[in-house]
Amino acid sequence: MHPNLTNIISQYKTDTQSVYNTWFVDNDQRLKAFRTIRRGVMQIVDDIKNKTFPNDFRGSSLEFVLNCIAEQKQVFIGVAHPFYWKPKLRIPDIYENQNNKKAFGQFLENCINAKTEEQVLKEIVGLDALKIKGLGPAVANILYYLHPTLFPPFNTAIVNGFNALFNDKKKLGSWSEYLKIREVLIEANTKFKSELSNDLGAIAGLCFEIGTQKMLIGKDEYLSQNERKNFEKSIEKRQREILEDKEQENLHTEMQYHLLKIGNSFGFDVITAINDKSKNHCGNNFSFLCLNRFPEINTDAETAATIKLIDVLWFQKNTNNIIGAFEVEKSTSIYSGILRLADLFFSIADGDEVFYIIIPDNREKDVVLQLSRPSIRNSKINIKYILFSELRLHCDAICKFGTDLTIMDKISKSV
């Protein structure tokens, strides 16, 4: 273990541009991803059970899960690559080999239902014993989103950072190496839990910072000129990414504000996602626009928790009757937003609700593609979409002249 780990952790936490602050702490999308990915894993299991899981990664429920993880791009860029079907190499061998596909599905089902650390470890050992070609510890990135306090994320940068931090030589691609890394990280995390978190994403993020040389733990004067140049380029790239992410988040907040404002003008009770009530747009606190508490919803606890993450909901005044539901999508997966609306529709819809996806203008093709999926097109759910520019341009006019929800048809489109 590095002798200055306390100081390294302090530097990691105080650096406003570190993944601790840009991904682990200050990122609502990271928290939303846990529930979305869990539902996606359940879909993988169902698809394999029902023999509808395809013989390719593309278009599969596994692709959806990995794309949701990859959207946490501060740490997970490239997370889907190990799962791409490589026909010539026959890896990963979970697409054409039906026994391996079944084993993978059973592994995921047992892990998602596991209540203890020992149960998941038993599943990992069992999966490793099958020696399925190409199916290695990249799967741990899925396990992290199922059991974040027990299993850390895993990629090349994290391994490199781990080796630098703990003076080790662990390698990528082996479940046994992953489990050894996990043990060391848990031990270190337990020692420094008050500075880090029960969630192993925090200490894995530290390894990632070091492994990508976004954070130096030695004396940087020993870097060669070329290494220094590469290091400075990585810092500049991260600064650009942070500014872009901040701009996207500001746009997301602005669109939520417009929707809350319009809903209030119609006389509806409005509320935003439960983790967004502390937001503010141009001096307007969301807490002053929204209901103080979320109305009781007649559905199971897990579905209710998903519905409470929908970006904006409009309720008939003083009731729990939902009139409109809105998901604002920027750089994140449009399909995950559609799934949250689908959860709402299939659990409590009575036919009077209207569902909307709010998207940047340059993502219109993406939303048309997702709304054209057979699973959405063949269902009774009617989801319309509104472009950012249209909502921003017409918000005040809708508030002034609109009397009910039908005016939203003027700025919305259907597939």
Residue pairs with C-beta under 8 A, 6 or more apart in sequence:
1 165
1 166
1 167
1 188
2 8
2 165
2 166
2 167
2 217
4 217
5 165
5 188
5 192
6 192
6 195
8 165
8 206
8 210
8 215
8 217
9 192
9 195
9 196
9 206
10 195
11 215
12 18
12 20
12 205
12 206
12 209
12 215
13 20
13 21
13 195
15 21
15 215
16 22
17 235
17 238
17 239
17 242
18 205
18 209
18 214
18 215
19 74
19 75
19 205
19 208
19 209
19 214
20 202
20 205
20 206
20 209
22 74
22 242
22 245
23 30
23 72
23 74
23 75
23 201
23 205
24 30
24 197
24 199
24 201
24 202
24 205
27 72
27 74
28 273
28 275
28 276
29 71
29 72
29 332
30 72
30 201
31 275
32 273
32 275
32 309
32 336
33 68
33 69
33 71
33 72
33 145
33 336
34 145
34 148
35 305
35 306
35 309
36 68
36 333
36 336
36 339
36 340
37 65
37 68
37 69
37 142
37 145
37 146
38 112
38 145
38 146
39 306
39 339
40 61
40 64
40 65
40 68
41 65
41 108
41 112
41 142
41 145
41 146
42 112
43 61
43 64
44 53
44 60
44 61
44 62
44 65
44 105
44 108
45 105
45 108
45 109
45 112
47 53
47 60
47 61
48 101
48 102
48 104
48 105
49 105
53 60
53 61
53 62
53 101
53 105
54 60
54 95
55 85
55 95
55 96
56 85
56 95
57 63
57 80
57 83
57 84
57 85
57 95
58 85
62 83
63 80
63 83
64 333
64 335
65 142
66 79
66 80
66 83
66 142
67 80
67 333
68 333
68 336
69 76
69 79
69 80
69 141
69 142
69 145
70 76
70 77
70 78
70 79
70 80
71 331
71 332
71 333
73 241
74 205
74 241
75 153
75 155
75 158
75 201
75 204
75 205
75 208
76 141
76 153
76 155
78 155
79 138
79 141
79 155
82 92
82 134
82 136
82 138
83 92
83 138
85 92
85 95
86 134
89 133
89 134
90 96
90 133
90 134
91 133
91 134
92 132
92 133
92 134
92 135
93 100
93 132
93 133
93 134
93 135
94 100
94 101
94 104
94 132
94 135
95 101
97 132
100 130
100 132
100 135
103 127
103 130
103 132
104 127
104 132
104 135
107 123
107 126
107 127
107 139
108 142
110 119
110 123
111 119
111 120
111 123
111 143
111 146
111 147
112 146
114 120
114 123
114 147
117 147
117 150
120 143
120 147
120 150
120 151
121 179
124 175
124 179
125 175
127 135
127 139
127 175
128 175
128 176
136 173
136 174
136 175
137 154
137 172
137 173
137 174
137 175
137 177
137 178
138 154
138 155
140 151
140 152
140 153
140 154
140 178
141 153
141 154
141 155
143 150
143 151
144 151
144 152
144 153
144 154
144 200
144 201
144 204
148 199
148 200
148 201
149 198
149 199
149 200
150 200
151 182
151 200
152 158
152 181
152 182
152 185
152 200
152 201
152 203
152 204
153 200
153 201
153 204
153 208
154 178
154 181
154 204
155 172
155 208
156 172
156 211
157 207
157 208
157 211
157 212
158 204
158 207
158 208
158 211
159 170
159 171
159 172
159 181
159 207
159 211
160 207
160 210
160 211
160 212
161 206
161 207
161 208
161 209
161 210
161 211
161 212
162 168
162 170
162 181
162 184
162 185
162 207
162 211
163 169
163 170
164 210
164 211
164 217
165 206
165 207
165 210
165 217
166 184
166 188
168 184
170 177
170 180
170 181
171 177
185 200
185 203
185 204
185 207
186 200
188 203
189 196
189 197
189 200
189 202
189 203
192 203
196 202
196 203
196 206
197 203
206 215
209 215
210 216
210 217
212 234
213 227
213 230
213 231
213 234
214 234
214 235
214 238
216 223
216 231
220 228
220 231
223 231
245 331
248 330
248 331
249 330
251 330
251 360
251 388
252 311
252 328
252 330
253 276
253 279
253 280
253 281
254 281
254 392
255 328
255 358
255 388
255 391
255 392
256 272
256 276
256 279
256 281
256 286
256 311
256 312
256 328
257 281
257 282
257 284
257 286
257 289
258 391
258 392
258 395
259 270
259 311
259 312
259 326
259 328
259 358
259 391
260 270
260 272
260 286
260 289
260 290
260 312
261 289
261 395
261 399
262 395
262 398
262 399
262 402
262 408
263 269
263 270
263 312
263 314
263 324
264 270
264 289
265 398
265 399
265 400
265 402
266 314
266 402
266 403
266 404
266 405
267 317
268 314
268 315
268 316
268 317
268 323
268 324
269 291
269 295
269 314
269 315
269 316
269 317
269 318
269 319
270 289
270 290
270 291
270 312
270 313
270 314
270 315
271 277
271 290
271 291
271 294
271 295
271 312
271 313
271 315
272 279
272 286
272 290
272 311
272 312
272 313
273 308
273 309
273 310
273 311
273 312
274 294
274 308
274 309
275 309
276 286
276 311
277 286
277 287
277 290
278 286
278 287
279 285
279 286
280 286
291 315
294 308
295 315
295 319
295 320
296 320
297 304
297 307
297 320
297 347
297 348
298 320
298 348
299 307
299 347
299 348
300 347
303 343
303 347
306 340
306 343
307 313
307 340
307 343
307 344
307 347
307 348
309 340
310 325
310 326
310 327
310 340
310 341
310 344
311 326
311 327
311 328
311 337
311 358
312 324
312 325
312 326
312 328
313 322
313 324
313 325
313 326
314 322
314 323
314 324
314 325
314 405
315 321
315 322
315 323
316 322
316 323
321 352
322 344
322 348
322 353
323 352
323 353
323 354
323 405
324 353
324 354
324 355
324 356
324 405
324 408
325 341
325 344
325 353
325 354
325 355
325 356
326 355
326 356
326 357
326 358
327 337
327 338
327 340
327 341
327 356
327 357
327 358
328 337
328 358
329 337
329 357
329 358
329 359
329 363
329 367
330 359
330 360
334 357
334 359
334 363
334 366
334 367
334 370
335 370
335 373
337 357
338 357
338 370
338 371
338 376
338 383
341 355
341 357
341 381
341 383
342 376
342 379
342 381
344 353
344 355
345 353
345 355
345 379
345 380
345 381
346 381
349 381
354 382
354 384
354 405
354 408
355 381
355 382
355 383
355 384
356 383
356 384
356 385
356 386
356 408
356 412
357 367
357 371
357 383
357 384
357 385
357 386
358 385
358 386
358 387
358 388
358 391
359 366
359 367
359 385
359 386
359 387
359 388
360 387
360 388
361 387
361 388
361 389
364 385
364 387
367 385
368 415
370 376
371 377
371 383
371 385
371 415
372 415
376 383
377 415
382 414
384 408
384 409
384 412
384 413
384 414
385 412
385 413
385 414
385 415
386 408
386 411
386 412
386 413
387 411
390 411
391 411
394 410
394 411
398 407
398 408
398 410
398 411
401 407
402 408
